[in-house]
Amino acid sequence: MSTDTAKIDTGTDELLCAVRDGVAVITLNRPDARNSLSDKLSPALRRMIRHCADDSAIGAVLITGAGTAFCSGGDVKGMGDNSSKKAMGFDERVADLREREKLLTGALVGLRKPTIAALPGAAAGAGLAIALACDIRVAAQSAFLIAGYARVGLSGDYGIAWLLTRLVGTSRARELMFFNERIDAQRAEALGLVNRVVPDAGLQTTAFEMARTLAAGPRVALAYMKDNLDQAITGDFTAALDQEADRLVRAAATADHKEAVRAFVEKRKPNFTGS
């Protein structure tokens, strides 16, 4: 794969995106506001998730934050003064939020490419939901996670309850939501909220190397793995067996599988092409 870096125009300086070695690195870029979501950043992030899904040159996605935070969630200061939302009726506001959720964390969960969240600091509220919607989370030692909703009198959005429950179970998810406890990186790893904790200085390198490994992997097989793993949450065992068999036979017909077999016989590293 090429080692050249291609910058993608996100439409705003509040979100950066560059593709290198098959990895799309998306950076939330409002460090002075702890990368809180805004009317510019959020739509740009939705567009980039869609772009990553459609671009065959991208094999994995890495989402991170500039400065010392991942994403502190919604802009609390602006919550009470959003004139466009005030002008909407109840049904309009519900429909609007549903659409925004589906195109952000909904699209991220649905993305059939491996996704990694690199957390340099706080992941709170909707920012936590974005991190949890990724397949893998790597946290700096100084990072922390917090639900955040109880503090501002809100019940949660962007799938936070669904995502938390599936990662840590219903009892722990209720505790995290109700008590709004700040969870440091080490405890987050113990709870299963993050996969790996690394020194702050090594976060971006570690996360990128993980993403690059996935981008260089057998992309069709990885997409089928995501299908199987998603079905494990919602389907029964017999249905899972049936679908696994279907997907494995399809994966066995790919060029990447044939290359992997040749590489095994020849005792070398496979060169996957994503086909």
C-alpha angles and dihedrals in degrees: 000000000000118000091205117117117229116196117216120213106236094180094246140054088230090078126041127193131182131167121217129162090355093305122119107211109201115191124193100220112196098101094160088058094041087253093291115175117265140179088267102038099047098053090044091052090051090051092049093050089053091046091052091051092052101040111090090197089068116081101167138016127222118192120192142150133246118243121359102332137063097206128321092204126238123005099262094190090060097044095090095044107049104129095183091057093044089058091057124090121234096265091047092052092049092049092046093051092046091053093048092048094050092050094049118033090008091056091042093054089045095050108115093212126083113268130198129190115206110201115201091171142330122018107185138164112333087001089061089049090054091051092047091049089064121087095236133024124202116188133196114232091251094050123109138186129218132169092219099186099104090055091063097035096253130130101220139269143197091057096295095147093047093046096046093047093053093049102043106011131255098284095052092041090056091050092051093047098042100043098035091217120182108239116203121217096259093052091043088057092048091051092049095247092120128030100213140011118208136174112282093245092054099047101099095041093049094046093047093049089052091049092046091052090053093045089054092050132095098292099193091050092047091052090051089048089056090051091051093046093048091050090051088067098051110017134072124253098255092052089047091054091050094050094043090055092050093049096044092054089049091049090049089061094057126105089235092061091050090048091049091053092049091048091050092052092045092045096235138116113275120245104219120199100186094250 
